[in-house]
C-alpha cells in the first residue's frame, strides 16, 4: 500500500493496520499505536528501515509494588499501569484506593514515543500535579473510536435504533475515511440517514 505523511496524519488507522504497514516496510511491529506511527513517520521522512529501532522491548518483567519508587523509569525498567502500580500510587497519595487517570496513559505513551528514557515516576507525578488537563496529543488518537461510541450512545436520538453498535460502526466508517474530525456529532445521523435508516 502506498503511504504518505498526509495519509498518516489525516486518516485513522487501527493498530492491526499500523502493524501491517510497519511489517510491509520492515519496521518494528511491537508497541503502542503512537510508537507504530512514530516508526512510519521516520520511514516517510527518509530514514532507512534498518536504522529505525524499537523504542522498547516486550521481554522485561513487570515491576511489583516493592520495586517501584519515585526514581523508577517509565520505560525500560518494566513499569506498567497494573495493580502493583495502583498500590504504589495509593500509598504515595495516602488513599485507600487509587484510580488511574487517562492523562497518565497519555503521558506514558508520549514518553515511549519520544523515547524519553530518563523520565521517572517522580516526573509523572510532577507533570500530573502541574497540569489540570492534557489534550491534543498524538496518544489521544487511541481513544477516538471509544469516544465516538460513547458520544453516539449519549445522543438520545441513538436510542431509536435497534442495532446501535452497528449504526455507530457505519457512521464511524464514514468519519474514519473522511478528512473531518474523528468525532461523533448528531449531524452525522442526518448526513448518513439513507445508510442507517433501516437498522
C-alpha positions as CSV (number, residue, x, y, z in Angstrom):
1,X,0.0,0.0,0.0
2,X,1.3,3.5,-0.9
3,X,1.5,5.7,2.1
4,X,2.3,9.4,2.5
5,X,2.8,11.7,5.5
6,X,-0.5,13.2,4.7
7,X,-2.2,9.8,4.8
8,X,-0.7,9.1,8.2
9,X,-1.8,12.4,9.6
10,X,-5.3,12.6,8.3
11,X,-6.6,9.0,8.3
12,X,-7.4,6.8,11.3
13,X,-5.6,3.5,11.2
14,X,-6.5,0.6,13.5
15,X,-3.5,-0.8,15.4
16,X,-3.6,-4.0,13.2
17,X,-3.4,-1.9,10.1
18,X,-0.4,0.0,11.5
19,X,1.3,-3.2,12.3
20,X,0.8,-4.4,8.8
21,X,2.1,-1.1,7.3
22,X,5.2,-1.5,9.5
23,X,5.7,-5.1,8.6
24,X,5.5,-4.3,4.9
25,X,8.3,-1.7,5.3
26,X,10.4,-3.9,7.6
27,X,9.9,-1.6,10.6
28,X,9.4,-2.6,14.3
29,X,5.9,-4.0,14.8
30,X,5.7,-4.1,18.6
31,X,4.4,-1.1,20.7
32,X,1.6,1.3,21.1
33,X,-0.2,3.0,18.2
34,X,1.8,6.1,18.9
35,X,5.1,4.2,18.6
36,X,4.0,2.5,15.4
37,X,3.0,5.9,14.0
38,X,6.5,7.1,15.0
39,X,8.2,4.3,13.1
40,X,6.2,5.0,10.0
41,X,6.7,8.8,10.3
42,X,10.5,8.3,10.5
43,X,10.4,6.0,7.4
44,X,8.3,8.5,5.5
45,X,10.9,11.2,6.4
46,X,13.5,9.2,4.6
47,X,15.1,7.2,7.5
48,X,16.2,3.8,6.2
49,X,14.1,1.0,7.8
50,X,17.2,-0.8,9.1
51,X,18.1,2.4,11.1
52,X,14.7,2.6,12.8
53,X,15.0,0.6,16.1
54,X,12.2,-0.4,18.5
55,X,11.7,2.2,21.3
56,X,11.4,-0.6,23.8
57,X,11.2,-4.4,24.0
58,X,8.4,-6.6,25.3
59,X,10.5,-9.1,27.3
60,X,11.1,-7.2,30.5
61,X,9.3,-8.5,33.6
62,X,6.7,-6.1,35.1
63,X,7.7,-4.4,38.4
64,X,6.0,-5.2,41.7
65,X,4.9,-2.6,44.3
66,X,8.1,-3.0,46.2
67,X,10.2,-2.5,43.1
68,X,8.5,0.9,42.2
69,X,9.8,4.1,43.7
70,X,10.0,7.8,42.6
71,X,13.2,7.2,40.6
72,X,11.7,4.3,38.6
73,X,12.0,5.0,34.9
74,X,8.6,4.9,33.0
75,X,10.2,3.0,30.1
76,X,13.0,0.4,30.0
77,X,12.6,-0.9,33.6
78,X,9.3,-2.8,33.3
79,X,6.9,-0.2,34.7
80,X,3.3,-0.7,33.7
81,X,-0.1,0.6,35.0
82,X,-1.0,-2.6,36.8
83,X,-2.3,-3.5,40.3
84,X,1.2,-3.1,41.8
85,X,1.5,0.5,40.4
86,X,-2.0,1.2,41.7
87,X,-0.9,0.1,45.2
88,X,2.2,2.3,44.9
89,X,0.2,5.4,44.0
90,X,-2.4,4.7,46.7
91,X,0.4,4.6,49.2
92,X,2.1,7.7,47.8
93,X,-1.2,9.7,48.0
94,X,-2.2,8.1,51.3
95,X,-5.6,6.9,49.9
96,X,-7.3,3.6,50.4
97,X,-8.0,3.1,46.6
98,X,-6.3,4.8,43.7
99,X,-7.7,5.0,40.2
100,X,-5.5,5.6,37.2
101,X,-6.3,8.7,35.1
102,X,-6.4,8.9,31.4
103,X,-3.7,11.6,31.5
104,X,-1.3,9.1,33.0
105,X,-1.6,6.8,30.0
106,X,-1.2,9.7,27.6
107,X,2.0,10.8,29.3
108,X,3.4,7.3,29.3
109,X,2.7,6.9,25.6
110,X,4.3,10.3,24.8
111,X,7.4,9.2,26.8
112,X,7.5,5.9,24.9
113,X,7.1,7.7,21.5
114,X,9.7,10.3,22.2
115,X,12.0,7.7,23.8
116,X,12.4,9.8,27.0
117,X,14.5,7.2,28.8
118,X,15.3,9.4,31.8
119,X,11.6,10.2,32.6
120,X,10.7,8.8,36.0
121,X,7.6,8.2,38.2
122,X,8.6,11.4,40.0
123,X,8.4,13.3,36.7
124,X,5.0,11.7,36.0
125,X,3.6,12.8,39.4
126,X,5.0,16.3,39.0
127,X,3.5,16.7,35.5
128,X,0.1,15.4,36.7
129,X,0.1,17.8,39.6
130,X,1.2,20.8,37.5
131,X,-1.3,20.3,34.7
132,X,-5.1,20.1,35.1
133,X,-5.7,18.6,31.7
134,X,-3.6,17.2,28.9
135,X,-5.2,17.4,25.4
136,X,-4.3,17.3,21.7
137,X,-1.5,14.8,22.0
138,X,-1.0,12.0,19.4
139,X,-1.7,9.4,22.0
140,X,-5.2,10.6,22.4
141,X,-6.0,9.3,19.0
142,X,-6.0,5.9,20.5
143,X,-9.3,6.8,22.2
144,X,-11.1,8.1,19.1
145,X,-13.3,5.0,18.4
146,X,-14.2,4.6,22.1
147,X,-15.1,8.2,22.5
148,X,-17.1,8.1,19.2
149,X,-19.2,5.2,20.5
150,X,-19.6,6.8,23.9
151,X,-20.8,10.1,22.4
152,X,-23.1,8.3,20.0
153,X,-24.7,6.3,22.9
154,X,-25.2,9.6,24.8
155,X,-27.2,11.1,22.0
156,X,-30.9,10.5,22.8
157,X,-31.6,10.0,19.1
158,X,-29.4,6.9,19.0
159,X,-32.0,5.1,21.2
160,X,-34.3,4.9,18.1
161,X,-32.0,2.2,16.6
162,X,-32.2,-1.5,17.4
163,X,-28.6,-2.2,16.4
164,X,-26.9,0.8,18.0
165,X,-23.4,-0.5,17.8
166,X,-23.9,-1.4,14.1
167,X,-25.1,2.1,13.4
168,X,-22.2,3.6,15.3
169,X,-19.8,1.4,13.3
170,X,-21.3,2.5,10.0
171,X,-21.1,6.2,10.9
172,X,-17.5,5.6,12.2
173,X,-16.5,4.1,8.9
174,X,-17.6,7.3,7.0
175,X,-15.9,9.5,9.5
176,X,-12.8,7.5,9.6
177,X,-12.4,7.6,5.9
178,X,-13.1,11.3,5.6
179,X,-10.9,14.3,6.5
180,X,-13.4,15.6,9.0
181,X,-12.6,15.4,12.8
182,X,-12.8,11.8,14.1
183,X,-15.7,12.7,16.5
184,X,-19.3,11.9,16.7
185,X,-21.9,14.6,16.1
186,X,-25.7,14.5,15.9
187,X,-25.4,15.9,12.4
188,X,-24.0,12.5,11.2
189,X,-27.4,10.9,11.7
190,X,-28.9,13.2,9.1
191,X,-25.9,13.2,6.9
192,X,-25.9,9.4,6.5
193,X,-29.6,8.8,7.1
194,X,-30.1,6.7,4.0
195,X,-27.3,4.3,5.0
196,X,-28.7,3.7,8.6
197,X,-32.4,4.3,8.4
198,X,-33.4,0.5,8.3
199,X,-31.2,-0.5,11.2
